[in-house]
Amino acid sequence: MNKAEFSRLYMELLPGLYRLALSILCNEADAEDAVQQSAVNAWQVRSRIRSGSERAYLTRILINVCRDTQRQRMKTFPVRDVPDVVAPDEDSSLRPALDSLPEKLRTPLLLKYMEGWSEREISAALRITLYAVKSRLRRGREALARQLKEEENQ
């Protein structure tokens, strides 16, 4: 993959990668840093990226960078000082409910419903089975429905 192809691909995927990083890290500055670091990491291993699986490969790199950032953050900040979740729409109860889900349920939901990924693409990006993707999507939807119903009843 040459520089022009890589740049075109990364610019095409950039908005979705940023949204995913923001949903995992819950901090705009950290999300921007993670996206930039994932671009550097992807560029360094671009020869290993197979044609047709670029999106999954780049997403996997970003998820790994986000997890590294979370680990580093936990070493640096006491838990009480970790920034609150940034919600784009304060009036919406969906975003806080989504952010309260564990990452393993939240990430497949975001990829499926916000980014429009197929279950096979999610499976490849997260390196889990198709069955696990379907299970996490179902459990994530159920958890969201429960949380939204509880908020409605309050």
Secondary structure, 3 states (H helix, E strand, C coil): CCHHHHHHHHHHHHHHHHHHHHHHHCCHHHHHHHHHHHHHHHHHCHHHCCCCCHHHHHHHHHHHHHHHHHHHHHHHCCHHHCCCCCCCCCCCCHHHHHHCCCHHHHHHHHHHHHCCCCHHHHHHHHCCCHHHHHHHHHHHHHHHHHHHHHHHHC
